[in-house]
Amino acid sequence: MLRRGFDGFDWCFFGVVLGILGVGILSIYSVTPANPSQGIPIYLKQSMWVCIGALAFIATAGIDYHKLARFSYIFYGIGLVLLVVVLVAGKSSRGSQRWIPLGPLAIQPSELIKIPLIMALATYYGMKHRIGWLQRLVFPGIIVLPGFLLILKQPDLGSSLSFLSIYVVLLLSVGVKSRAFGLVVLTALLLFPFAWGGVWGSLHGYQQERILSFVDPNYDPGGKGYHGLQSRIAIGSGQLVGTGLYGGTQTQFKFLPEGHTDFVFAVFAEEWGFLGVVVLLAMYGGLFLMGLEIASKARDTLGALLAIGVVSMIAFGFVVNIAMTVGLAPIVGIPLPLMSYGGSATIMTLAALGLLLNVKRRRLTLS
C-alpha cells in the first residue's frame, strides 16, 4: 500500500507547489522584518499555516474522494452555518466582517467553504445524469445562491466572485444548451441597469472608491488609489533582474501597504524583476496544466469535475490578484494563492491541491 501511494504521488506537482510556497514565504520575510515587540514574525506564522495546510493536503489526498463526496452536502451546510455565525458574531476589520475569532487565531469561512462548494457541485453533476436547463442551470444555482449572498453581505466582493466563478466553470464543463445559457446572459444584461443601483448602494464607501480609482487611476492617488499606484510603481521598479532581497525601495520603505497579503506579487516583482516573474508565471502555468491533465484523465465524471473546480478556483485567484496589482482590475482583496499571507486561504488551497492529487492517485491505483 505504501509503494502504491508513492507510485501515485506526482513529485513534479509537489515540487511546483513547494517552489511557489517557498518564494511566497521569502517575499513575506523580505517585507516583514522581525520585530520582537510584535511577537512571532509574520513569515514564521505563514510557515506554521503551511505546515497545517500540509496536514490538510495529506488528508484530502489520502481519503478516497468518492467517500468524501458522500458528505459533500453536509460539509457545505456546515460552511453555510459558519457564514451565518460570521454575520452574527464575527470579527470586523477595515469595514468587513469576515472572521470568526478562536482565541488568538481567527478563521475565514468564506475561504474554507470553497472546497465544500466544489464537492457539492461535483457531486450534484457527477452522481446522476442531469438533463434540461432546470437541472443543469437552476437547481445548482440554488445551491450556490445562499453562500454567495452571505459572503456578499460581509461584504467580501472578491470571495463572492470566486464563489460565482466556480459555479460558472463547472456549469460550462458539464455543458448547457447555448439557447438556455444565452437567455440567462441576455436577461442578466437587461436587468443589470436596474440592479446596479442596488449593488452600488450595498457597497461600502471604500469599495466604491476603489472602483472609481480603477476607472480613473488619478481619481484619488493619495487615498483609495494609493495601493494600486504604488503597486504598479513597485512592479516597474523591478525592471529586468530585480532589486534583490531587501533591495526594493517601494516595499522596504513601506510605500506599498499590504505587501505580505494582497500585493505580495508586487513585492516579488520588484525584488526579482521581469525574469523572476516569468519563472513564477511558468510555475503557476505548469500547476494549472497538470491540474487540467488530471481532470482530462480522471477515472469518472466526479473526479474530473473536482479537478476542474480546484483548478478554476486557484486560477481565478491567480488571475484576479495579478490583474489588480498591475492595474487591470479593481482592488477587491483576493490573495495570491500559495503566496499571500493568510491562514484560512493557505490551508484551503493546500487542501484543494490534495484533492486534486487524490483524483490522480485513484486513477493510478485500484483503491
N, C-alpha and C positions, 0 to 999 in steps of 0.2 A: 504493500500500500504506500509505503514511503517512497519507493522507487517510482511508482506511477505518479505520485504527487509531484516529484521533481521533473519527471518527463513532461508533465502538463504545464510546468512553470515556464513562462516566457521571460528569459533573462534579458533580452533586448528591451522588452516592455518595462521590466523592472529598472533597468539601467537608465532609461529615458526619464522615468518618474523620479528616480533618485537624483538625477542630474538637475532637473528643474527645481526640486526641493532644495538642493544644495545652493544653487545660485540665489534662490529666494531668501534663505537664511543668511547668506553672505551679504545680500543687499540690505536686509533688515539690520544686520550687525553694523554695516558701514554708516547707516543713517541714524542709528540709535545707540550712541556710545554708552557704556556702563556708567551709571550714576548711583553710588551707594545710598544716597538719600531717597532714591525712588524704588528701592527694593531690588527684586530679581530683574536683570536686564531683559528687554523685550525679545532679543534673539534667543535667549535661553528658554523663555516662555514658549516661543514658537517651536523650538526643538522639542519641548515637552508635548506640545499638541501633535507634532509629527509622530512622536513615539506612541501616543494614544491612538492616533489615526492608523498607525501601523498595526495595532491590535485589531482595529475595526476592519482593516484591509484583509488580515488573515482570516477573520471570522466570516466575512462576506465571500471570500474566495474559497473557503473550505466547506461551507454548508451548501448542499445541492440547491441551486436556485429554484428548482421545482418545489422543494419543501418550503423555501422562503415565500414563494408565490402564494401558497395556501393561506398565509397570514397577511397578505398584502393589504386587504381592506381594513383589517384590524390595525395594522401599523399606520395606515393613512388616517383612520379615525382617531388614533392617539395623537397624531400630528395636528389634527384639527382642534382637538381639545387643548393642546398646548398653545395654539394660536389664540384661542379664546382666553386662556389664562394670561397671555401677554397683554391683551387689551384690558383685562381686569386688574391685574396686579403686576404688570411688567415694569421694567426699569426704563426710565426715559433718559435720553441723551441727545442733545442737539436737535430738539424738536421732534424726535421719533421715539416711539415706544416699541422696541423690538426684542428686548432681552428679558429673560427670567433669571433673577439673581438666585444663586445657590451658594450661600456663604461668600467666600472671597472670589468665586467664579460666577460666570453668567453664561447661559446658553441662548442661542438664537434659533427658535423653532422654524422661522421662515427658511433657514438653510437646511435644517435637519429633515424637513418634510419633503424635500425634493426627491429623495430616493423612494420613500413610500409612494409618492405620486407616480414615478416611473414604473414601479412594480404594479401598482393598481391598474394603470392604463395598459401595461403589457399583459397583465393577467386577463383583463377585460377583452382585449383584442385577440389574445393568443389561445385562450381556452375553448373558444367556440367561434364558429364561422359567423361573422357579422355581415349581414346584407342590408341594404337600404340606408338611406341617408339619416333616418332616425337613429338606427343602431350604431352607425359609424360616426355620426357628427354630433347629434343632440345628446344622447344618453351619456357618452363620455364627457361632453361639455358640462353636464350637470354634476359629474364627479369633480371636475376641476373648479367649477364656479365658487363653491364655499371657501376653499383655500385661497383662491385668487382675491376674493373680496376682503377676506380677513387680513391678508398681507397688505393689500392696498390701503386698508383702514389704519395701519400702524403710524404713519404711512411709510411704505418701502417700495418705491416705484421700480427699482432695479430688480428685486426679487420677484415682484409680481409679474414683470415682463418675462423673466426667466421661466416662471411657472407657466405662463401662457405659451412660450416658445416650445416647451416640451410637448404640450398638447398638440400644437400645430404640426410639429415634425412627425410625431407618431401617427397623427391623422393622415398626413401625406404619405407616410410609409406604408400604411395598410391600404391606401387608395380610397378615393372618394370620387363619385361622378363629377365631372367638370361642371355640369349644369347646376348641381346642388351646391358645390363649393363656390361657383361663380355667383349664385344667388345670394349666398351668405355675404360674400365680399361686397357685392353691389348694395345690399341692404345696409351693411356697416358704413359704407361710404355715404349713403343717403342720410343716415342718421347721425353721422359724425358732426355736422354743423350744429345740430340741436343738442347733442350730448357733450360737445366740447365745453360749453358754458358750465355745465355741472362738474365736469372733470377738472377744468381750470379752477373753479371755485373751491374744489375739495383739496387742492394742493396747498401746502404751506407757503408762506411768503418766500422763504429761501429757495424752495423748489421752483416757484415761478421765476424768480430772479436768475436761477441757473439756466433755465430755458431761454430767457431773454438774452443772457450773456452769450449763449451758444449761437443764437440767431445773429447777434451783433457783438463780436468779441470785444469791442471797445465800449460796450454798454456801461460796465462798472469795473474797470481794470483794477481798482484798489479795493473792491469789495467782493461780490459774488463771482466776478470774472477773474479774480486773482489766481485761484488754483489752476485754472486751465491755462492762463497766460504763463505762469511760472513753470508749468509742466512742459509746455512747448519750448520754452527757453532752455530748460534743463536737457531735453532731448537733443535740441540743436547744438548745445554746448559740447556734447559728446563727440561730434564730428566723426572721423573715420575710426580711430582706435580708442577713443575714450580718454578720460582724465585719470583713470586708475582708481583703485580703492582709496577712499578718503580724499580724493582729489577734486571732487565736484564742488564748484562754488555755490550753485543753487541749492544743493542738498546739504552740504556741510555748514553753510551759513544760515540754514533754516529759512531760505526764501520760499522753498517748496514745502507747504504743510502736508501732513498725512503721507509722508514719503514711505512709511513702512506698511501702509494699508492700500488705499485706492491708487496711489501714484508710485507704487514700487517699480513699475515698468520704466517710469521716467528716471528714477534713481539708477536703475541698471543701465539704461541707455546713455546717461551722462558718464557713467564710470567705465563702460566697456565699449561705447561708440557703435558705429554702424556695423562693424564686423561682429561684435558681440551680439547685437540684436539679430543679425542674420542667423547666427548659431542658435540663439534662443528660439527664434521662429521655426527653425528647422526641427528642433526638438519637439515643439508643440505639434508641428505638422506631422512628424513621424508618429507621435502618440495618436493623433486623430486617424491617420491612415491605418495603423494597427488596429484601432478600435473598429473601423469600418470593415476591415478584413475579417475580424472576429464575427461581426454581425452577418457578413455575407456567407460565412461558412458555419454558422450556428446549426445545431442539430434539429432545431424546431423553431416555430414562429415565436414562441415565448422568449427563447434565448436571443433571437435576432432583434426583437423589439426592445428587450432590456439593454442590449448593447447599443442600439441606435439612440435610445433615450439617454444613456450615460454620455455618449459622445456629444449629443446635441446640447446637453446641459453644460458640459465643460466648454464646448466650443462657443456657446453663447456668451458665457462669462469672459472668455478669452477675447473674442471679437469686440464686445461692447467696452470692456475695460481699456483695451488699447485704443479703440476709436475715441473714447472720451479723453484719454491722455494726450492724443495728438490733435484734438480739436474737431474730430469728425462726428462727434455725438455729444449730447448734453451730459453733464456730470450727474450720474444717477446713483452713485455709491455701490457699484458692483466690484468686488475684489477680483484680482487676477488669480485664477485657480492655481494652487500649489505654490504660489509665490507670496501673496499678500498675507500679512499677519492676521490671524483670527482663528480661534479655537473651533467654533462650530463649522465654519467653512472648510477648514483644513481636514477635520475628521470626516465630514460628509464627503468631500472629494475623494479622499483615500478609500473610504468605504465603497464609493461608487466604482472606483477603479478595481477594487477587489471583486466586485460583482461582475465587471467586465471580464476579468481573468477567469472567473468562475464559469462563464459561458464557454470560454475556450477549453478549459480543463474537462468539462463534461463532453465536449466533442472528441477529445483525445483519449478519454478513459471510459470504462464501462459503467462506472458508478456516478 
